[in-house]
Amino acid sequence: MQARAFLLAFACTLASAPFAASARTEATAPSVRFCETQDSKECQAAVTPQQVLERFKQGNERFASGHGTHRNYAQQVRATAKGQYPLASIVSCIDSRAPAEILFDQGIGDLFNARVAGNIVNEDILGSLEFASKVAGAKLVIVLGHTSCGAVKGACDNVQMGNLTGLLARIMPAVAAIPNTGQDRSSKNYAFVETVAEINVKQNVQLIRERSPILKELEDKGEIKIVGAMYDVATGQVSWYD
């Protein structure tokens, strides 16, 4: 009799297991587990811009805490060979200490990454972002600055050097946005440099909205989200301006 009762209880447990698993899935739906891989067009279409943002926030938390995801890159290469369905595009600096895929704990096929010194936005970058969102379906646009940025320091010092001169000119509006109260406005003033870097990110976020009617319309419709962020090269943590 006891054995029969045990078997009956065990069978009931098995029968209810799928429903318990389903409940756990629903409970964690808004979190990073909403989409484990980006090799599915259906997956890309189903998620919201806010969910994608949460995914990247959680990814950075894992990276900064030393608990990054172990990935089979060979498998990801095979999975993305015939198509790509990234969830986000990022405008980031070329700085070797700020590789977006790594610091957001993402893999192959997870994001578009437009890298340029000082994470500035020009016509080529705008065209790339428009392709990423309008054509390829990415739901999130991130302008990612970082601390101790050499390009920002160069703008603060008004460096003149070949083609770099024109690039740094695009950061100068962020320098000019800070009132001159007599403080040191050179790269030697760490606080000044970091303030310029933050303003530069926010100005480029606004520039995207102003100079790309395509992206502005997508954002107004709630189809994408455009945010700014700052990566700390000393801690590995990202701060968000959303």
C-alpha positions in Angstrom: 0.0 0.0 0.0 2.8 2.4 0.9 4.6 1.6 -2.3 1.5 2.2 -4.3 1.0 5.6 -2.6 4.6 6.6 -3.3 4.2 5.8 -7.0 1.0 7.8 -7.2 2.6 10.8 -5.6 5.6 10.5 -7.9 3.4 10.4 -10.9 1.6 13.5 -9.8 4.9 15.3 -9.3 5.9 14.4 -12.9 2.6 15.5 -14.3 2.9 18.9 -12.6 6.5 19.5 -13.5 5.9 21.2 -16.9 3.4 23.6 -15.3 6.0 24.5 -12.6 8.6 25.1 -15.3 6.2 27.2 -17.3 5.5 29.3 -14.2 9.2 29.9 -13.6 9.7 30.9 -17.2 6.9 33.4 -17.1 8.2 34.8 -13.8 11.6 35.5 -15.4 10.3 36.5 -18.8 11.4 40.2 -18.5 14.9 39.2 -17.4 18.0 38.1 -19.3 16.5 34.6 -19.9 13.9 35.9 -22.3 16.1 35.0 -25.2 19.2 32.9 -24.9 20.3 33.1 -28.5 19.7 35.6 -31.3 19.5 33.1 -34.2 15.7 33.4 -34.4 13.8 36.1 -36.2 10.8 35.3 -34.1 12.8 35.9 -30.9 14.0 39.3 -32.1 10.5 40.3 -33.1 8.9 39.3 -29.8 11.1 41.2 -27.3 10.6 44.8 -26.4 13.3 47.5 -26.3 13.0 47.7 -22.5 13.6 43.9 -22.3 16.7 44.2 -24.5 18.0 47.1 -22.3 17.5 44.9 -19.2 19.4 42.1 -20.9 22.4 44.3 -21.5 22.3 45.7 -18.0 22.3 42.2 -16.5 25.1 41.2 -18.9 27.3 44.0 -17.6 26.5 43.0 -14.0 27.7 39.5 -14.8 30.9 40.8 -16.5 31.7 43.2 -13.7 31.2 40.6 -11.0 33.4 38.0 -12.8 30.5 35.7 -13.7 30.4 36.0 -17.4 28.7 33.4 -19.6 30.7 30.6 -21.0 30.1 30.5 -24.8 30.8 28.0 -27.5 31.9 30.4 -30.2 32.3 27.7 -32.9 28.6 26.8 -32.3 27.6 30.5 -32.5 29.5 30.8 -35.8 27.5 27.9 -37.3 24.2 29.2 -35.8 24.6 32.7 -37.3 26.2 31.7 -40.7 22.9 32.0 -42.7 21.5 35.1 -41.0 21.7 37.5 -38.1 19.0 38.9 -35.7 20.9 41.2 -33.3 18.9 42.9 -30.5 20.9 46.1 -30.3 23.4 48.4 -31.9 26.2 50.2 -30.0 28.2 53.3 -30.9 31.4 52.9 -28.8 34.9 54.1 -28.7 37.9 52.3 -30.3 39.6 52.1 -26.9 41.0 48.6 -26.4 39.7 48.5 -22.8 36.1 48.9 -23.9 35.1 45.9 -26.1 31.3 46.1 -26.1 30.5 42.4 -26.7 32.7 41.4 -23.7 31.7 44.1 -21.2 28.0 43.4 -21.9 28.6 39.6 -21.8 27.2 39.0 -25.3 28.2 36.7 -28.0 28.5 36.4 -31.8 25.4 37.8 -33.5 24.1 39.6 -30.5 24.8 43.2 -31.4 26.0 45.6 -34.1 29.0 47.6 -32.9 30.1 50.8 -34.6 33.4 51.8 -33.1 35.0 55.2 -33.6 37.3 57.3 -31.3 35.2 59.4 -28.9 32.0 57.5 -29.8 31.0 60.3 -32.0 28.1 60.2 -34.5 28.4 61.2 -38.1 26.5 60.4 -41.3 28.2 57.1 -41.7 27.4 56.1 -38.1 23.8 57.2 -38.6 23.4 55.2 -41.7 24.8 52.2 -39.9 22.3 52.6 -37.1 19.4 53.1 -39.5 20.3 49.8 -41.2 20.6 48.1 -37.8 17.2 49.1 -36.6 15.1 49.7 -39.7 16.4 46.9 -41.8 17.9 44.3 -39.5 15.4 44.8 -36.6 17.6 45.8 -33.7 15.5 47.1 -30.8 18.0 49.2 -28.8 20.6 51.9 -29.7 23.3 52.6 -27.2 25.9 55.4 -27.3 28.6 54.1 -25.0 31.3 56.4 -23.6 34.0 55.4 -21.2 36.2 57.0 -18.5 39.7 58.2 -19.2 38.9 58.6 -22.9 41.9 59.7 -25.0 39.7 61.3 -27.6 37.9 63.4 -25.0 41.2 64.4 -23.5 42.4 65.4 -26.9 39.4 67.6 -27.4 39.9 69.2 -24.0 43.5 70.0 -25.0 42.4 71.2 -28.5 44.8 68.7 -30.2 45.5 69.4 -33.9 46.8 66.3 -35.7 46.0 65.2 -39.2 42.5 63.7 -39.7 42.1 63.5 -35.9 41.6 67.2 -35.9 38.2 66.9 -37.6 37.1 64.1 -35.4 37.9 65.9 -32.2 36.0 68.9 -33.5 32.9 66.8 -33.1 33.6 66.5 -29.3 34.3 70.2 -28.9 30.5 71.1 -28.4 30.7 69.0 -25.2 33.7 70.9 -24.0 32.0 74.2 -24.8 28.9 73.2 -22.9 30.7 73.5 -19.6 30.7 77.1 -18.3 34.2 78.5 -17.9 34.5 79.3 -14.2 38.3 79.6 -14.2 38.9 75.9 -13.6 41.6 73.9 -15.4 39.9 72.8 -18.6 42.7 70.5 -19.8 43.2 66.8 -19.8 45.0 67.2 -16.5 41.7 67.9 -14.8 40.1 64.4 -14.3 36.7 65.7 -13.2 36.5 68.0 -16.2 37.4 65.3 -18.6 34.8 62.9 -17.2 32.1 65.6 -17.3 32.9 66.3 -20.9 32.7 62.6 -21.7 29.2 62.4 -20.1 28.0 65.4 -22.0 29.5 64.0 -25.2 27.4 60.8 -24.8 24.2 62.7 -24.1 24.8 65.2 -27.0 25.3 62.3 -29.4 22.1 60.6 -28.2 20.2 63.8 -29.0 22.1 64.1 -32.3 20.8 60.7 -33.4 17.2 61.9 -32.7 17.7 65.2 -34.5 19.6 63.9 -37.6 17.9 60.6 -38.2 14.1 61.0 -38.9 14.1 57.2 -39.4 15.4 56.4 -35.9 13.3 59.2 -34.3 10.1 57.8 -35.8 11.0 54.3 -34.6 11.6 55.6 -31.1 8.4 57.6 -31.1 6.5 54.5 -32.0 8.1 52.6 -29.2 9.8 50.2 -31.6 13.3 51.1 -30.5 14.9 52.7 -27.5 17.9 55.1 -27.7 20.0 55.5 -24.6 23.4 56.7 -23.4 25.8 54.9 -21.1 29.3 55.2 -19.6 31.7 52.4 -19.0 34.2 52.7 -16.1 37.5 51.2 -17.3 38.6 50.8 -13.6 35.6 48.8 -12.3 34.1 47.2 -15.4 30.7 48.7 -14.6 28.4 50.6 -16.9 26.3 53.6 -15.8 23.1 54.3 -17.7 21.5 57.6 -18.9 18.1 56.2 -19.6 
